[in-house]
Amino acid sequence: MAKKLYVGNLSYTTTDDSLRNYFSGFGQVNSAKVIINRDDGRSKGFGFVEMGSEDEASAAIDGTNGKDFEGRQLRVNEAMDRGPRERSW
């Protein structure tokens, strides 16, 4: 079963492809997405990676959390489900 990871403290120059390539060393990467600010098109400094299995996700967390990637020390953990959001308009 696939497992989604939160990846924080990304460099603002990190791309989906560079994130995918980095995590592919720990197993199958189903998807990798850097979250972009819609107002200015810049990275928000975090993203999500979906690994192919729980074992691969655990290996990725162990192998990347606190490690340097593109000049930044990553924060990697299991992604939490996002609850319902309130509209603020």
PDB file with SEQRES, HELIX, SHEET and CRYST1 records, atoms N, CA, C and O in Angstrom:
SEQRES   1 A   89  MET ALA LYS LYS LEU TYR VAL GLY ASN LEU SER TYR THR          
SEQRES   2 A   89  THR THR ASP ASP SER LEU ARG ASN TYR PHE SER GLY PHE          
SEQRES   3 A   89  GLY GLN VAL ASN SER ALA LYS VAL ILE ILE ASN ARG ASP          
SEQRES   4 A   89  ASP GLY ARG SER LYS GLY PHE GLY PHE VAL GLU MET GLY          
SEQRES   5 A   89  SER GLU ASP GLU ALA SER ALA ALA ILE ASP GLY THR ASN          
SEQRES   6 A   89  GLY LYS ASP PHE GLU GLY ARG GLN LEU ARG VAL ASN GLU          
SEQRES   7 A   89  ALA MET ASP ARG GLY PRO ARG GLU ARG SER TRP                  
HELIX    1 AA1 ASP A   16  PHE A   23  1                                   8    
HELIX    2 AA2 SER A   24  PHE A   26  5                                   3    
HELIX    3 AA3 GLU A   54  THR A   64  1                                  11    
SHEET    1 AA1 4 VAL A  29  ILE A  36  0                                        
SHEET    2 AA1 4 SER A  43  MET A  51 -1                                        
SHEET    3 AA1 4 LYS A   3  GLY A   8 -1                                        
SHEET    4 AA1 4 ARG A  75  GLU A  78 -1                                        
SHEET    1 AA2 2 ASP A  68  PHE A  69  0                                        
SHEET    2 AA2 2 ARG A  72  GLN A  73 -1                                        
CRYST1    1.000    1.000    1.000  90.00  90.00  90.00 P 1           1          
ATOM      1  N   MET A   1       0.843  -1.184   0.000  1.00  0.00           N  
ATOM      2  CA  MET A   1       0.000   0.000   0.000  1.00  0.00           C  
ATOM      3  C   MET A   1       0.891   1.250   0.000  1.00  0.00           C  
ATOM      4  O   MET A   1       1.869   1.325   0.744  1.00  0.00           O  
ATOM      5  N   ALA A   2       0.546   2.209  -0.825  1.00  0.00           N  
ATOM      6  CA  ALA A   2       1.325   3.443  -0.942  1.00  0.00           C  
ATOM      7  C   ALA A   2       1.222   4.266   0.342  1.00  0.00           C  
ATOM      8  O   ALA A   2       0.226   4.204   1.062  1.00  0.00           O  
ATOM      9  N   LYS A   3       2.269   5.030   0.606  1.00  0.00           N  
ATOM     10  CA  LYS A   3       2.325   5.861   1.808  1.00  0.00           C  
ATOM     11  C   LYS A   3       2.802   7.244   1.420  1.00  0.00           C  
ATOM     12  O   LYS A   3       3.808   7.386   0.725  1.00  0.00           O  
ATOM     13  N   LYS A   4       2.079   8.277   1.870  1.00  0.00           N  
ATOM     14  CA  LYS A   4       2.416   9.657   1.533  1.00  0.00           C  
ATOM     15  C   LYS A   4       3.255  10.270   2.645  1.00  0.00           C  
ATOM     16  O   LYS A   4       2.953  10.116   3.829  1.00  0.00           O  
ATOM     17  N   LEU A   5       4.320  10.971   2.242  1.00  0.00           N  
ATOM     18  CA  LEU A   5       5.231  11.623   3.170  1.00  0.00           C  
ATOM     19  C   LEU A   5       5.175  13.136   3.003  1.00  0.00           C  
ATOM     20  O   LEU A   5       5.036  13.648   1.892  1.00  0.00           O  
ATOM     21  N   TYR A   6       5.284  13.839   4.119  1.00  0.00           N  
ATOM     22  CA  TYR A   6       5.445  15.292   4.117  1.00  0.00           C  
ATOM     23  C   TYR A   6       6.939  15.567   4.105  1.00  0.00           C  
ATOM     24  O   TYR A   6       7.688  14.953   4.864  1.00  0.00           O  
ATOM     25  N   VAL A   7       7.378  16.480   3.254  1.00  0.00           N  
ATOM     26  CA  VAL A   7       8.789  16.859   3.174  1.00  0.00           C  
ATOM     27  C   VAL A   7       8.875  18.364   3.368  1.00  0.00           C  
ATOM     28  O   VAL A   7       8.440  19.132   2.510  1.00  0.00           O  
ATOM     29  N   GLY A   8       9.435  18.784   4.495  1.00  0.00           N  
ATOM     30  CA  GLY A   8       9.518  20.202   4.811  1.00  0.00           C  
ATOM     31  C   GLY A   8      10.937  20.727   4.765  1.00  0.00           C  
ATOM     32  O   GLY A   8      11.905  19.967   4.716  1.00  0.00           O  
ATOM     33  N   ASN A   9      11.037  22.039   4.782  1.00  0.00           N  
ATOM     34  CA  ASN A   9      12.296  22.772   4.752  1.00  0.00           C  
ATOM     35  C   ASN A   9      13.041  22.577   3.427  1.00  0.00           C  
ATOM     36  O   ASN A   9      14.268  22.494   3.392  1.00  0.00           O  
ATOM     37  N   LEU A  10      12.268  22.507   2.343  1.00  0.00           N  
ATOM     38  CA  LEU A  10      12.871  22.385   1.017  1.00  0.00           C  
ATOM     39  C   LEU A  10      13.458  23.719   0.571  1.00  0.00           C  
ATOM     40  O   LEU A  10      12.980  24.788   0.949  1.00  0.00           O  
ATOM     41  N   SER A  11      14.495  23.627  -0.236  1.00  0.00           N  
ATOM     42  CA  SER A  11      15.046  24.805  -0.887  1.00  0.00           C  
ATOM     43  C   SER A  11      13.990  25.359  -1.838  1.00  0.00           C  
ATOM     44  O   SER A  11      13.201  24.601  -2.401  1.00  0.00           O  
ATOM     45  N   TYR A  12      13.973  26.669  -2.016  1.00  0.00           N  
ATOM     46  CA  TYR A  12      13.003  27.268  -2.926  1.00  0.00           C  
ATOM     47  C   TYR A  12      13.290  26.943  -4.387  1.00  0.00           C  
ATOM     48  O   TYR A  12      12.475  27.244  -5.258  1.00  0.00           O  
ATOM     49  N   THR A  13      14.438  26.333  -4.664  1.00  0.00           N  
ATOM     50  CA  THR A  13      14.774  25.939  -6.030  1.00  0.00           C  
ATOM     51  C   THR A  13      14.472  24.462  -6.311  1.00  0.00           C  
ATOM     52  O   THR A  13      14.664  24.001  -7.436  1.00  0.00           O  
ATOM     53  N   THR A  14      14.006  23.722  -5.310  1.00  0.00           N  
ATOM     54  CA  THR A  14      13.690  22.302  -5.494  1.00  0.00           C  
ATOM     55  C   THR A  14      12.525  22.153  -6.465  1.00  0.00           C  
ATOM     56  O   THR A  14      11.543  22.893  -6.398  1.00  0.00           O  
ATOM     57  N   THR A  15      12.651  21.180  -7.369  1.00  0.00           N  
ATOM     58  CA  THR A  15      11.594  20.893  -8.344  1.00  0.00           C  
ATOM     59  C   THR A  15      10.975  19.532  -8.046  1.00  0.00           C  
ATOM     60  O   THR A  15      11.518  18.747  -7.268  1.00  0.00           O  
ATOM     61  N   ASP A  16       9.839  19.266  -8.671  1.00  0.00           N  
ATOM     62  CA  ASP A  16       9.202  17.952  -8.540  1.00  0.00           C  
ATOM     63  C   ASP A  16      10.179  16.848  -8.948  1.00  0.00           C  
ATOM     64  O   ASP A  16      10.283  15.822  -8.277  1.00  0.00           O  
ATOM     65  N   ASP A  17      10.890  17.069 -10.051  1.00  0.00           N  
ATOM     66  CA  ASP A  17      11.815  16.055 -10.565  1.00  0.00           C  
ATOM     67  C   ASP A  17      12.990  15.813  -9.624  1.00  0.00           C  
ATOM     68  O   ASP A  17      13.374  14.665  -9.405  1.00  0.00           O  
ATOM     69  N   SER A  18      13.567  16.878  -9.064  1.00  0.00           N  
ATOM     70  CA  SER A  18      14.703  16.676  -8.161  1.00  0.00           C  
ATOM     71  C   SER A  18      14.255  15.980  -6.877  1.00  0.00           C  
ATOM     72  O   SER A  18      15.001  15.179  -6.314  1.00  0.00           O  
ATOM     73  N   LEU A  19      13.044  16.280  -6.413  1.00  0.00           N  
ATOM     74  CA  LEU A  19      12.498  15.616  -5.234  1.00  0.00           C  
ATOM     75  C   LEU A  19      12.264  14.127  -5.523  1.00  0.00           C  
ATOM     76  O   LEU A  19      12.604  13.265  -4.712  1.00  0.00           O  
ATOM     77  N   ARG A  20      11.683  13.845  -6.684  1.00  0.00           N  
ATOM     78  CA  ARG A  20      11.437  12.453  -7.096  1.00  0.00           C  
ATOM     79  C   ARG A  20      12.764  11.678  -7.195  1.00  0.00           C  
ATOM     80  O   ARG A  20      12.865  10.552  -6.708  1.00  0.00           O  
ATOM     81  N   ASN A  21      13.763  12.278  -7.820  1.00  0.00           N  
ATOM     82  CA  ASN A  21      15.052  11.604  -7.982  1.00  0.00           C  
ATOM     83  C   ASN A  21      15.713  11.311  -6.640  1.00  0.00           C  
ATOM     84  O   ASN A  21      16.278  10.234  -6.448  1.00  0.00           O  
ATOM     85  N   TYR A  22      15.647  12.256  -5.717  1.00  0.00           N  
ATOM     86  CA  TYR A  22      16.260  12.063  -4.397  1.00  0.00           C  
ATOM     87  C   TYR A  22      15.595  10.913  -3.647  1.00  0.00           C  
ATOM     88  O   TYR A  22      16.285  10.070  -3.073  1.00  0.00           O  
ATOM     89  N   PHE A  23      14.282  10.872  -3.645  1.00  0.00           N  
ATOM     90  CA  PHE A  23      13.569   9.836  -2.898  1.00  0.00           C  
ATOM     91  C   PHE A  23      13.566   8.488  -3.605  1.00  0.00           C  
ATOM     92  O   PHE A  23      13.318   7.467  -2.963  1.00  0.00           O  
ATOM     93  N   SER A  24      13.832   8.452  -4.899  1.00  0.00           N  
ATOM     94  CA  SER A  24      13.836   7.179  -5.624  1.00  0.00           C  
ATOM     95  C   SER A  24      14.959   6.260  -5.165  1.00  0.00           C  
ATOM     96  O   SER A  24      14.928   5.061  -5.441  1.00  0.00           O  
ATOM     97  N   GLY A  25      15.939   6.800  -4.477  1.00  0.00           N  
ATOM     98  CA  GLY A  25      16.997   5.964  -3.909  1.00  0.00           C  
ATOM     99  C   GLY A  25      16.512   5.082  -2.767  1.00  0.00           C  
ATOM    100  O   GLY A  25      17.237   4.196  -2.315  1.00  0.00           O  
ATOM    101  N   PHE A  26      15.290   5.320  -2.300  1.00  0.00           N  
ATOM    102  CA  PHE A  26      14.738   4.545  -1.183  1.00  0.00           C  
ATOM    103  C   PHE A  26      13.594   3.639  -1.603  1.00  0.00           C  
ATOM    104  O   PHE A  26      13.016   2.946  -0.766  1.00  0.00           O  
ATOM    105  N   GLY A  27      13.257   3.635  -2.893  1.00  0.00           N  
ATOM    106  CA  GLY A  27      12.191   2.768  -3.384  1.00  0.00           C  
ATOM    107  C   GLY A  27      11.393   3.450  -4.480  1.00  0.00           C  
ATOM    108  O   GLY A  27      11.783   4.494  -5.003  1.00  0.00           O  
ATOM    109  N   GLN A  28      10.271   2.837  -4.814  1.00  0.00           N  
ATOM    110  CA  GLN A  28       9.401   3.352  -5.870  1.00  0.00           C  
ATOM    111  C   GLN A  28       8.708   4.629  -5.411  1.00  0.00           C  
ATOM    112  O   GLN A  28       8.087   4.666  -4.349  1.00  0.00           O  
ATOM    113  N   VAL A  29       8.822   5.673  -6.224  1.00  0.00           N  
ATOM    114  CA  VAL A  29       8.140   6.930  -5.949  1.00  0.00           C  
ATOM    115  C   VAL A  29       6.955   7.026  -6.902  1.00  0.00           C  
ATOM    116  O   VAL A  29       7.129   7.130  -8.116  1.00  0.00           O  
ATOM    117  N   ASN A  30       5.740   6.991  -6.335  1.00  0.00           N  
ATOM    118  CA  ASN A  30       4.532   7.096  -7.156  1.00  0.00           C  
ATOM    119  C   ASN A  30       4.283   8.529  -7.599  1.00  0.00           C  
ATOM    120  O   ASN A  30       3.809   8.767  -8.710  1.00  0.00           O  
ATOM    121  N   SER A  31       4.604   9.488  -6.726  1.00  0.00           N  
ATOM    122  CA  SER A  31       4.443  10.898  -7.075  1.00  0.00           C  
ATOM    123  C   SER A  31       5.325  11.742  -6.167  1.00  0.00           C  
ATOM    124  O   SER A  31       5.652  11.349  -5.048  1.00  0.00           O  
ATOM    125  N   ALA A  32       5.700  12.907  -6.672  1.00  0.00           N  
ATOM    126  CA  ALA A  32       6.473  13.878  -5.901  1.00  0.00           C  
ATOM    127  C   ALA A  32       6.006  15.260  -6.331  1.00  0.00           C  
ATOM    128  O   ALA A  32       6.004  15.582  -7.519  1.00  0.00           O  
ATOM    129  N   LYS A  33       5.611  16.075  -5.357  1.00  0.00           N  
ATOM    130  CA  LYS A  33       5.046  17.381  -5.669  1.00  0.00           C  
ATOM    131  C   LYS A  33       5.544  18.426  -4.691  1.00  0.00           C  
ATOM    132  O   LYS A  33       5.357  18.302  -3.481  1.00  0.00           O  
ATOM    133  N   VAL A  34       6.185  19.468  -5.231  1.00  0.00           N  
ATOM    134  CA  VAL A  34       6.568  20.645  -4.444  1.00  0.00           C  
ATOM    135  C   VAL A  34       5.368  21.583  -4.487  1.00  0.00           C  
ATOM    136  O   VAL A  34       4.835  21.856  -5.563  1.00  0.00           O  
ATOM    137  N   ILE A  35       4.942  22.075  -3.337  1.00  0.00           N  
ATOM    138  CA  ILE A  35       3.783  22.949  -3.264  1.00  0.00           C  
ATOM    139  C   ILE A  35       4.201  24.382  -3.634  1.00  0.00           C  
ATOM    140  O   ILE A  35       5.165  24.929  -3.098  1.00  0.00           O  
ATOM    141  N   ILE A  36       3.447  24.960  -4.558  1.00  0.00           N  
ATOM    142  CA  ILE A  36       3.765  26.270  -5.132  1.00  0.00           C  
ATOM    143  C   ILE A  36       2.735  27.306  -4.673  1.00  0.00           C  
ATOM    144  O   ILE A  36       1.538  27.024  -4.615  1.00  0.00           O  
ATOM    145  N   ASN A  37       3.217  28.495  -4.351  1.00  0.00           N  
ATOM    146  CA  ASN A  37       2.346  29.606  -3.987  1.00  0.00           C  
ATOM    147  C   ASN A  37       1.670  30.104  -5.261  1.00  0.00           C  
ATOM    148  O   ASN A  37       2.346  30.479  -6.218  1.00  0.00           O  
ATOM    149  N   ARG A  38       0.353  30.109  -5.274  1.00  0.00           N  
ATOM    150  CA  ARG A  38      -0.356  30.484  -6.503  1.00  0.00           C  
ATOM    151  C   ARG A  38      -0.244  31.972  -6.825  1.00  0.00           C  
ATOM    152  O   ARG A  38      -0.439  32.377  -7.971  1.00  0.00           O  
ATOM    153  N   ASP A  39       0.070  32.787  -5.818  1.00  0.00           N  
ATOM    154  CA  ASP A  39       0.169  34.232  -6.066  1.00  0.00           C  
ATOM    155  C   ASP A  39       1.445  34.620  -6.803  1.00  0.00           C  
ATOM    156  O   ASP A  39       1.409  35.445  -7.716  1.00  0.00           O  
ATOM    157  N   ASP A  40       2.585  34.022  -6.407  1.00  0.00           N  
ATOM    158  CA  ASP A  40       3.840  34.431  -7.040  1.00  0.00           C  
ATOM    159  C   ASP A  40       4.565  33.294  -7.763  1.00  0.00           C  
ATOM    160  O   ASP A  40       5.622  33.517  -8.352  1.00  0.00           O  
ATOM    161  N   GLY A  41       4.012  32.082  -7.726  1.00  0.00           N  
ATOM    162  CA  GLY A  41       4.604  30.966  -8.461  1.00  0.00           C  
ATOM    163  C   GLY A  41       5.860  30.383  -7.844  1.00  0.00           C  
ATOM    164  O   GLY A  41       6.532  29.562  -8.468  1.00  0.00           O  
ATOM    165  N   ARG A  42       6.190  30.800  -6.611  1.00  0.00           N  
ATOM    166  CA  ARG A  42       7.387  30.281  -5.930  1.00  0.00           C  
ATOM    167  C   ARG A  42       7.016  29.124  -5.020  1.00  0.00           C  
ATOM    168  O   ARG A  42       5.871  28.990  -4.589  1.00  0.00           O  
ATOM    169  N   SER A  43       7.996  28.303  -4.740  1.00  0.00           N  
ATOM    170  CA  SER A  43       7.817  27.189  -3.809  1.00  0.00           C  
ATOM    171  C   SER A  43       7.465  27.712  -2.424  1.00  0.00           C  
ATOM    172  O   SER A  43       7.951  28.760  -1.997  1.00  0.00           O  
ATOM    173  N   LYS A  44       6.612  26.964  -1.728  1.00  0.00           N  
ATOM    174  CA  LYS A  44       6.292  27.290  -0.338  1.00  0.00           C  
ATOM    175  C   LYS A  44       7.288  26.650   0.631  1.00  0.00           C  
ATOM    176  O   LYS A  44       7.204  26.869   1.839  1.00  0.00           O  
ATOM    177  N   GLY A  45       8.231  25.859   0.106  1.00  0.00           N  
ATOM    178  CA  GLY A  45       9.263  25.261   0.950  1.00  0.00           C  
ATOM    179  C   GLY A  45       8.884  23.904   1.515  1.00  0.00           C  
ATOM    180  O   GLY A  45       9.553  23.390   2.411  1.00  0.00           O  
ATOM    181  N   PHE A  46       7.808  23.322   0.990  1.00  0.00           N  
ATOM    182  CA  PHE A  46       7.452  21.968   1.409  1.00  0.00           C  
ATOM    183  C   PHE A  46       6.789  21.240   0.252  1.00  0.00           C  
ATOM    184  O   PHE A  46       6.397  21.842  -0.747  1.00  0.00           O  
ATOM    185  N   GLY A  47       6.675  19.926   0.415  1.00  0.00           N  
ATOM    186  CA  GLY A  47       6.054  19.123  -0.627  1.00  0.00           C  
ATOM    187  C   GLY A  47       5.635  17.777  -0.085  1.00  0.00           C  
ATOM    188  O   GLY A  47       5.712  17.518   1.116  1.00  0.00           O  
ATOM    189  N   PHE A  48       5.187  16.920  -0.995  1.00  0.00           N  
ATOM    190  CA  PHE A  48       4.721  15.591  -0.630  1.00  0.00           C  
ATOM    191  C   PHE A  48       5.307  14.571  -1.597  1.00  0.00           C  
ATOM    192  O   PHE A  48       5.434  14.823  -2.795  1.00  0.00           O  
ATOM    193  N   VAL A  49       5.659  13.416  -1.047  1.00  0.00           N  
ATOM    194  CA  VAL A  49       6.172  12.307  -1.845  1.00  0.00           C  
ATOM    195  C   VAL A  49       5.353  11.085  -1.484  1.00  0.00           C  
ATOM    196  O   VAL A  49       5.178  10.778  -0.304  1.00  0.00           O  
ATOM    197  N   GLU A  50       4.850  10.387  -2.487  1.00  0.00           N  
ATOM    198  CA  GLU A  50       4.123   9.144  -2.245  1.00  0.00           C  
ATOM    199  C   GLU A  50       5.013   7.979  -2.628  1.00  0.00           C  
ATOM    200  O   GLU A  50       5.372   7.801  -3.792  1.00  0.00           O  
ATOM    201  N   MET A  51       5.360   7.192  -1.626  1.00  0.00           N  
ATOM    202  CA  MET A  51       6.211   6.024  -1.840  1.00  0.00           C  
ATOM    203  C   MET A  51       5.339   4.806  -2.143  1.00  0.00           C  
ATOM    204  O   MET A  51       4.156   4.780  -1.803  1.00  0.00           O  
ATOM    205  N   GLY A  52       5.931   3.802  -2.784  1.00  0.00           N  
ATOM    206  CA  GLY A  52       5.196   2.630  -3.233  1.00  0.00           C  
ATOM    207  C   GLY A  52       4.697   1.717  -2.129  1.00  0.00           C  
ATOM    208  O   GLY A  52       3.692   1.030  -2.310  1.00  0.00           O  
ATOM    209  N   SER A  53       5.377   1.693  -0.984  1.00  0.00           N  
ATOM    210  CA  SER A  53       4.959   0.802   0.110  1.00  0.00           C  
ATOM    211  C   SER A  53       5.325   1.422   1.450  1.00  0.00           C  
ATOM    212  O   SER A  53       6.075   2.396   1.514  1.00  0.00           O  
ATOM    213  N   GLU A  54       4.791   0.850   2.508  1.00  0.00           N  
ATOM    214  CA  GLU A  54       5.107   1.336   3.857  1.00  0.00           C  
ATOM    215  C   GLU A  54       6.579   1.124   4.185  1.00  0.00           C  
ATOM    216  O   GLU A  54       7.196   1.978   4.821  1.00  0.00           O  
ATOM    217  N   ASP A  55       7.154  -0.008   3.758  1.00  0.00           N  
ATOM    218  CA  ASP A  55       8.573  -0.270   4.016  1.00  0.00           C  
ATOM    219  C   ASP A  55       9.462   0.755   3.315  1.00  0.00           C  
ATOM    220  O   ASP A  55      10.440   1.235   3.887  1.00  0.00           O  
ATOM    221  N   GLU A  56       9.116   1.084   2.075  1.00  0.00           N  
ATOM    222  CA  GLU A  56       9.892   2.089   1.340  1.00  0.00           C  
ATOM    223  C   GLU A  56       9.731   3.467   1.985  1.00  0.00           C  
ATOM    224  O   GLU A  56      10.684   4.244   2.045  1.00  0.00           O  
ATOM    225  N   ALA A  57       8.532   3.763   2.462  1.00  0.00           N  
ATOM    226  CA  ALA A  57       8.294   5.044   3.135  1.00  0.00           C  
ATOM    227  C   ALA A  57       9.118   5.123   4.414  1.00  0.00           C  
ATOM    228  O   ALA A  57       9.720   6.160   4.693  1.00  0.00           O  
ATOM    229  N   SER A  58       9.156   4.055   5.187  1.00  0.00           N  
ATOM    230  CA  SER A  58       9.957   4.039   6.419  1.00  0.00           C  
ATOM    231  C   SER A  58      11.435   4.220   6.114  1.00  0.00           C  
ATOM    232  O   SER A  58      12.135   4.955   6.810  1.00  0.00           O  
ATOM    233  N   ALA A  59      11.910   3.542   5.064  1.00  0.00           N  
ATOM    234  CA  ALA A  59      13.315   3.682   4.666  1.00  0.00           C  
ATOM    235  C   ALA A  59      13.602   5.114   4.232  1.00  0.00           C  
ATOM    236  O   ALA A  59      14.666   5.653   4.540  1.00  0.00           O  
ATOM    237  N   ALA A  60      12.664   5.738   3.517  1.00  0.00           N  
ATOM    238  CA  ALA A  60      12.844   7.115   3.061  1.00  0.00           C  
ATOM    239  C   ALA A  60      12.878   8.082   4.243  1.00  0.00           C  
ATOM    240  O   ALA A  60      13.697   9.000   4.268  1.00  0.00           O  
ATOM    241  N   ILE A  61      11.999   7.884   5.215  1.00  0.00           N  
ATOM    242  CA  ILE A  61      11.998   8.744   6.404  1.00  0.00           C  
ATOM    243  C   ILE A  61      13.320   8.608   7.137  1.00  0.00           C  
ATOM    244  O   ILE A  61      13.959   9.606   7.470  1.00  0.00           O  
ATOM    245  N   ASP A  62      13.731   7.364   7.390  1.00  0.00           N  
ATOM    246  CA  ASP A  62      14.991   7.117   8.105  1.00  0.00           C  
ATOM    247  C   ASP A  62      16.194   7.678   7.352  1.00  0.00           C  
ATOM    248  O   ASP A  62      17.143   8.168   7.963  1.00  0.00           O  
ATOM    249  N   GLY A  63      16.149   7.604   6.024  1.00  0.00           N  
ATOM    250  CA  GLY A  63      17.297   8.016   5.217  1.00  0.00           C  
ATOM    251  C   GLY A  63      17.353   9.492   4.862  1.00  0.00           C  
ATOM    252  O   GLY A  63      18.389   9.976   4.407  1.00  0.00           O  
ATOM    253  N   THR A  64      16.251  10.219   5.063  1.00  0.00           N  
ATOM    254  CA  THR A  64      16.237  11.614   4.631  1.00  0.00           C  
ATOM    255  C   THR A  64      15.953  12.619   5.741  1.00  0.00           C  
ATOM    256  O   THR A  64      16.395  13.765   5.647  1.00  0.00           O  
ATOM    257  N   ASN A  65      15.241  12.235   6.775  1.00  0.00           N  
ATOM    258  CA  ASN A  65      14.885  13.185   7.832  1.00  0.00           C  
ATOM    259  C   ASN A  65      16.145  13.700   8.527  1.00  0.00           C  
ATOM    260  O   ASN A  65      16.951  12.922   9.036  1.00  0.00           O  
ATOM    261  N   GLY A  66      16.297  15.011   8.537  1.00  0.00           N  
ATOM    262  CA  GLY A  66      17.463  15.637   9.149  1.00  0.00           C  
ATOM    263  C   GLY A  66      18.685  15.690   8.252  1.00  0.00           C  
ATOM    264  O   GLY A  66      19.718  16.233   8.644  1.00  0.00           O  
ATOM    265  N   LYS A  67      18.580  15.132   7.052  1.00  0.00           N  
ATOM    266  CA  LYS A  67      19.719  15.115   6.119  1.00  0.00           C  
ATOM    267  C   LYS A  67      19.682  16.337   5.201  1.00  0.00           C  
ATOM    268  O   LYS A  67      18.630  16.928   4.962  1.00  0.00           O  
ATOM    269  N   ASP A  68      20.863  16.694   4.695  1.00  0.00           N  
ATOM    270  CA  ASP A  68      20.997  17.831   3.803  1.00  0.00           C  
ATOM    271  C   ASP A  68      20.543  17.459   2.393  1.00  0.00           C  
ATOM    272  O   ASP A  68      20.935  16.423   1.856  1.00  0.00           O  
ATOM    273  N   PHE A  69      19.717  18.311   1.807  1.00  0.00           N  
ATOM    274  CA  PHE A  69      19.289  18.170   0.414  1.00  0.00           C  
ATOM    275  C   PHE A  69      19.225  19.569  -0.181  1.00  0.00           C  
ATOM    276  O   PHE A  69      18.442  20.408   0.263  1.00  0.00           O  
ATOM    277  N   GLU A  70      20.043  19.811  -1.176  1.00  0.00           N  
ATOM    278  CA  GLU A  70      20.123  21.105  -1.853  1.00  0.00           C  
ATOM    279  C   GLU A  70      20.352  22.252  -0.862  1.00  0.00           C  
ATOM    280  O   GLU A  70      19.775  23.333  -0.983  1.00  0.00           O  
ATOM    281  N   GLY A  71      21.220  21.975   0.126  1.00  0.00           N  
ATOM    282  CA  GLY A  71      21.617  23.009   1.074  1.00  0.00           C  
ATOM    283  C   GLY A  71      20.679  23.224   2.244  1.00  0.00           C  
ATOM    284  O   GLY A  71      20.885  24.156   3.021  1.00  0.00           O  
ATOM    285  N   ARG A  72      19.657  22.400   2.399  1.00  0.00           N  
ATOM    286  CA  ARG A  72      18.701  22.541   3.500  1.00  0.00           C  
ATOM    287  C   ARG A  72      18.570  21.217   4.233  1.00  0.00           C  
ATOM    288  O   ARG A  72      18.659  20.150   3.625  1.00  0.00           O  
ATOM    289  N   GLN A  73      18.356  21.288   5.550  1.00  0.00           N  
ATOM    290  CA  GLN A  73      18.162  20.096   6.366  1.00  0.00           C  
ATOM    291  C   GLN A  73      16.677  19.731   6.340  1.00  0.00           C  
ATOM    292  O   GLN A  73      15.840  20.466   6.863  1.00  0.00           O  
ATOM    293  N   LEU A  74      16.357  18.585   5.724  1.00  0.00           N  
ATOM    294  CA  LEU A  74      14.961  18.187   5.511  1.00  0.00           C  
ATOM    295  C   LEU A  74      14.268  17.765   6.799  1.00  0.00           C  
ATOM    296  O   LEU A  74      14.892  17.251   7.728  1.00  0.00           O  
ATOM    297  N   ARG A  75      12.954  17.998   6.826  1.00  0.00           N  
ATOM    298  CA  ARG A  75      12.069  17.444   7.852  1.00  0.00           C  
ATOM    299  C   ARG A  75      11.099  16.530   7.113  1.00  0.00           C  
ATOM    300  O   ARG A  75      10.287  16.991   6.311  1.00  0.00           O  
ATOM    301  N   VAL A  76      11.188  15.241   7.389  1.00  0.00           N  
ATOM    302  CA  VAL A  76      10.372  14.273   6.660  1.00  0.00           C  
ATOM    303  C   VAL A  76       9.624  13.403   7.666  1.00  0.00           C  
ATOM    304  O   VAL A  76      10.215  12.849   8.593  1.00  0.00           O  
ATOM    305  N   ASN A  77       8.305  13.293   7.464  1.00  0.00           N  
ATOM    306  CA  ASN A  77       7.502  12.391   8.277  1.00  0.00           C  
ATOM    307  C   ASN A  77       6.263  11.974   7.498  1.00  0.00           C  
ATOM    308  O   ASN A  77       6.017  12.446   6.387  1.00  0.00           O  
ATOM    309  N   GLU A  78       5.497  11.089   8.098  1.00  0.00           N  
ATOM    310  CA  GLU A  78       4.283  10.622   7.452  1.00  0.00           C  
ATOM    311  C   GLU A  78       3.298  11.787   7.338  1.00  0.00           C  
ATOM    312  O   GLU A  78       3.084  12.527   8.298  1.00  0.00           O  
ATOM    313  N   ALA A  79       2.710  11.938   6.165  1.00  0.00           N  
ATOM    314  CA  ALA A  79       1.739  13.011   5.951  1.00  0.00           C  
ATOM    315  C   ALA A  79       0.447  12.689   6.683  1.00  0.00           C  
ATOM    316  O   ALA A  79      -0.002  11.543   6.707  1.00  0.00           O  
ATOM    317  N   MET A  80      -0.135  13.706   7.274  1.00  0.00           N  
ATOM    318  CA  MET A  80      -1.409  13.555   7.967  1.00  0.00           C  
ATOM    319  C   MET A  80      -2.545  13.909   7.010  1.00  0.00           C  
ATOM    320  O   MET A  80      -2.384  14.747   6.122  1.00  0.00           O  
ATOM    321  N   ASP A  81      -3.687  13.266   7.201  1.00  0.00           N  
ATOM    322  CA  ASP A  81      -4.854  13.626   6.403  1.00  0.00           C  
ATOM    323  C   ASP A  81      -5.282  15.039   6.735  1.00  0.00           C  
ATOM    324  O   ASP A  81      -5.316  15.441   7.898  1.00  0.00           O  
ATOM    325  N   ARG A  82      -5.601  15.768   5.719  1.00  0.00           N  
ATOM    326  CA  ARG A  82      -6.042  17.145   5.905  1.00  0.00           C  
ATOM    327  C   ARG A  82      -7.528  17.141   6.242  1.00  0.00           C  
ATOM    328  O   ARG A  82      -8.337  16.548   5.529  1.00  0.00           O  
ATOM    329  N   GLY A  83      -7.868  17.797   7.319  1.00  0.00           N  
ATOM    330  CA  GLY A  83      -9.262  17.870   7.728  1.00  0.00           C  
ATOM    331  C   GLY A  83     -10.033  18.863   6.882  1.00  0.00           C  
ATOM    332  O   GLY A  83      -9.465  19.513   6.004  1.00  0.00           O  
ATOM    333  N   PRO A  84     -11.319  18.980   7.143  1.00  0.00           N  
ATOM    334  CA  PRO A  84     -12.121  19.949   6.387  1.00  0.00           C  
ATOM    335  C   PRO A  84     -11.638  21.371   6.647  1.00  0.00           C  
ATOM    336  O   PRO A  84     -11.227  21.713   7.756  1.00  0.00           O  
ATOM    337  N   ARG A  85     -11.696  22.185   5.606  1.00  0.00           N  
ATOM    338  CA  ARG A  85     -11.235  23.574   5.721  1.00  0.00           C  
ATOM    339  C   ARG A  85     -12.433  24.502   5.717  1.00  0.00           C  
ATOM    340  O   ARG A  85     -13.429  24.263   5.034  1.00  0.00           O  
ATOM    341  N   GLU A  86     -12.313  25.556   6.489  1.00  0.00           N  
ATOM    342  CA  GLU A  86     -13.350  26.569   6.529  1.00  0.00           C  
ATOM    343  C   GLU A  86     -13.078  27.616   5.473  1.00  0.00           C  
ATOM    344  O   GLU A  86     -11.926  27.986   5.242  1.00  0.00           O  
ATOM    345  N   ARG A  87     -14.098  28.082   4.848  1.00  0.00           N  
ATOM    346  CA  ARG A  87     -13.942  29.183   3.885  1.00  0.00           C  
ATOM    347  C   ARG A  87     -13.817  30.477   4.645  1.00  0.00           C  
ATOM    348  O   ARG A  87     -14.524  30.701   5.627  1.00  0.00           O  
ATOM    349  N   SER A  88     -12.926  31.325   4.197  1.00  0.00           N  
ATOM    350  CA  SER A  88     -12.683  32.585   4.893  1.00  0.00           C  
ATOM    351  C   SER A  88     -13.039  33.794   4.039  1.00  0.00           C  
ATOM    352  O   SER A  88     -12.308  34.784   4.035  1.00  0.00           O  
ATOM    353  N   TRP A  89     -14.144  33.724   3.323  1.00  0.00           N  
ATOM    354  CA  TRP A  89     -14.530  34.862   2.512  1.00  0.00           C  
ATOM    355  C   TRP A  89     -15.828  35.286   2.936  1.00  0.00           C  
ATOM    356  O   TRP A  89     -16.373  36.245   2.391  1.00  0.00           O  
TER     357      TRP A  89                                                      
END                                                                             
